[in-house]
């Protein structure tokens, strides 16, 4: 912040120099002007006005700079939003092409149903936080855990579990 003030201070010094140059070179300086100038500058209220003017110039310059920064931030937000919408539309088209419109609606509403495959489950809820796999002679059972949270003892718990047998959903449970 101090660096910015120094930059504005340089601008103000240049403005003051231009005003002084104008006063001493353009205006005719008679003895009456010099007396008036001495009387004018001896008044302390004049200094308050000068410092107030300098403060105002700095304040306006800072406000202009902040406005430019806000415009840049808003533009970046709009670009990110447009990118997110394009990715969402591409995902919708890809899911509709792969699974059909009815299953795509279920996937986008994050539903879980019996008989869905692992690929559809991951499309619907995302990658699981934890996978517990048990292998038997004839089948493989997996438990996918979702929505992690931390306990007071700093352990990780999950709010939702999906049970799979041979990569097909057979059930689920709310763990709360």
MIKE-203034 format. One record per residue (C-alpha): residue number from 1; chain; x, y, z. Coordinates in steps of 0.1 Angstrom, whole numbers. Example, Ala and Ser with C-alpha at 12.3 -4.5 7.8 and 13.67 -1.06 7.14 Angstrom:
BEGIN
{atom 1 A {123 -45 78}} {atom 2 A {137 -11 71}} 
# end
This chain:
BEGIN
{atom 1 A {0 0 0}} {atom 2 A {29 24 8}} {atom 3 A {44 19 -26}} {atom 4 A {11 29 -42}} {atom 5 A {10 60 -21}} {atom 6 A {45 69 -32}} {atom 7 A {34 66 -68}} {atom 8 A {4 89 -62}} {atom 9 A {26 113 -42}} {atom 10 A {49 116 -73}} {atom 11 A {18 125 -94}} {atom 12 A {7 151 -68}} {atom 13 A {42 166 -67}} {atom 14 A {41 170 -105}} {atom 15 A {6 186 -103}} {atom 16 A {19 210 -76}} {atom 17 A {49 219 -97}} {atom 18 A {27 227 -127}} {atom 19 A {5 249 -105}} {atom 20 A {35 267 -91}} {atom 21 A {50 271 -126}} {atom 22 A {17 285 -139}} {atom 23 A {13 309 -111}} {atom 24 A {48 323 -113}} {atom 25 A {52 324 -151}} {atom 26 A {18 330 -165}} {atom 27 A {3 353 -140}} {atom 28 A {19 388 -138}} {atom 29 A {36 392 -104}} {atom 30 A {32 426 -90}} {atom 31 A {40 437 -55}} {atom 32 A {3 433 -46}} {atom 33 A {3 396 -57}} {atom 34 A {33 389 -35}} {atom 35 A {17 405 -4}} {atom 36 A {-15 386 -11}} {atom 37 A {4 353 -15}} {atom 38 A {23 358 18}} {atom 39 A {-9 365 36}} {atom 40 A {-27 336 19}} {atom 41 A {0 311 28}} {atom 42 A {3 322 64}} {atom 43 A {-32 311 71}} {atom 44 A {-32 275 86}} {atom 45 A {-66 267 70}} {atom 46 A {-49 269 36}} {atom 47 A {-26 240 45}} {atom 48 A {-56 220 56}} {atom 49 A {-71 226 22}} {atom 50 A {-39 216 4}} {atom 51 A {-36 184 24}} {atom 52 A {-73 177 19}} {atom 53 A {-68 181 -19}} {atom 54 A {-38 158 -18}} {atom 55 A {-58 132 2}} {atom 56 A {-87 135 -22}} {atom 57 A {-64 129 -52}} {atom 58 A {-49 99 -36}} {atom 59 A {-83 85 -26}} {atom 60 A {-96 89 -62}} {atom 61 A {-66 72 -77}} {atom 62 A {-69 43 -53}} {atom 63 A {-106 40 -60}} {atom 64 A {-99 40 -98}} {atom 65 A {-73 13 -93}} {atom 66 A {-96 -9 -71}} {atom 67 A {-123 -5 -97}} {atom 68 A {-99 -18 -124}} {atom 69 A {-90 -47 -102}} {atom 70 A {-127 -56 -96}} {atom 71 A {-134 -55 -133}} {atom 72 A {-105 -80 -139}} {atom 73 A {-118 -102 -111}} {atom 74 A {-153 -102 -125}} {atom 75 A {-140 -110 -160}} {atom 76 A {-120 -140 -146}} {atom 77 A {-151 -152 -127}} {atom 78 A {-172 -150 -159}} {atom 79 A {-146 -169 -179}} {atom 80 A {-144 -196 -152}} {atom 81 A {-182 -199 -151}} {atom 82 A {-184 -202 -189}} {atom 83 A {-157 -229 -188}} {atom 84 A {-176 -248 -161}} {atom 85 A {-209 -246 -181}} {atom 86 A {-191 -259 -212}} {atom 87 A {-176 -288 -193}} {atom 88 A {-210 -296 -178}} {atom 89 A {-227 -296 -212}} {atom 90 A {-200 -318 -226}} {atom 91 A {-204 -343 -197}} {atom 92 A {-242 -343 -202}} {atom 93 A {-237 -351 -239}} {atom 94 A {-212 -378 -231}} {atom 95 A {-234 -395 -205}} {atom 96 A {-265 -393 -227}} {atom 97 A {-245 -410 -255}} {atom 98 A {-232 -437 -232}} {atom 99 A {-262 -445 -210}} {atom 100 A {-293 -429 -225}} {atom 101 A {-314 -401 -213}} {atom 102 A {-332 -419 -184}} {atom 103 A {-300 -431 -167}} {atom 104 A {-283 -398 -173}} {atom 105 A {-311 -380 -154}} {atom 106 A {-305 -404 -124}} {atom 107 A {-267 -399 -126}} {atom 108 A {-270 -361 -126}} {atom 109 A {-295 -362 -96}} {atom 110 A {-269 -384 -78}} {atom 111 A {-292 -413 -73}} {atom 112 A {-281 -448 -64}} {atom 113 A {-301 -479 -74}} {atom 114 A {-296 -517 -72}} {atom 115 A {-281 -532 -103}} {atom 116 A {-260 -501 -113}} {atom 117 A {-224 -507 -124}} {atom 118 A {-193 -493 -108}} {atom 119 A {-187 -469 -137}} {atom 120 A {-222 -455 -133}} {atom 121 A {-218 -453 -95}} {atom 122 A {-185 -433 -99}} {atom 123 A {-202 -410 -125}} {atom 124 A {-231 -404 -100}} {atom 125 A {-213 -400 -67}} {atom 126 A {-177 -395 -78}} {atom 127 A {-147 -415 -65}} {atom 128 A {-151 -430 -31}} {atom 129 A {-132 -418 -1}} {atom 130 A {-125 -454 10}} {atom 131 A {-128 -488 -6}} {atom 132 A {-131 -520 15}} {atom 133 A {-126 -551 -6}} {atom 134 A {-132 -587 4}} {atom 135 A {-124 -615 -20}} {atom 136 A {-142 -648 -17}} {atom 137 A {-139 -680 -38}} {atom 138 A {-168 -672 -61}} {atom 139 A {-173 -634 -58}} {atom 140 A {-157 -602 -47}} {atom 141 A {-175 -578 -23}} {atom 142 A {-166 -541 -21}} {atom 143 A {-178 -513 2}} {atom 144 A {-174 -478 -12}} {atom 145 A {-176 -451 14}} {atom 146 A {-186 -415 5}} {atom 147 A {-189 -381 22}} {atom 148 A {-161 -381 48}} {atom 149 A {-160 -360 80}} {atom 150 A {-137 -358 110}} {atom 151 A {-146 -368 145}} {atom 152 A {-135 -351 177}} {atom 153 A {-108 -378 180}} {atom 154 A {-96 -367 145}} {atom 155 A {-107 -400 129}} {atom 156 A {-122 -401 94}} {atom 157 A {-158 -413 92}} {atom 158 A {-181 -416 63}} {atom 159 A {-218 -406 60}} {atom 160 A {-228 -430 32}} {atom 161 A {-217 -465 21}} {atom 162 A {-225 -485 -11}} {atom 163 A {-222 -523 -11}} {atom 164 A {-211 -540 -43}} {atom 165 A {-208 -576 -54}} {atom 166 A {-188 -583 -85}} {atom 167 A {-189 -546 -94}} {atom 168 A {-227 -544 -92}} {atom 169 A {-246 -523 -66}} {atom 170 A {-266 -546 -42}} {atom 171 A {-273 -521 -14}} {atom 172 A {-264 -489 4}} {atom 173 A {-265 -475 39}} {atom 174 A {-266 -441 56}} {atom 175 A {-240 -442 83}} {atom 176 A {-252 -413 104}} 
# end
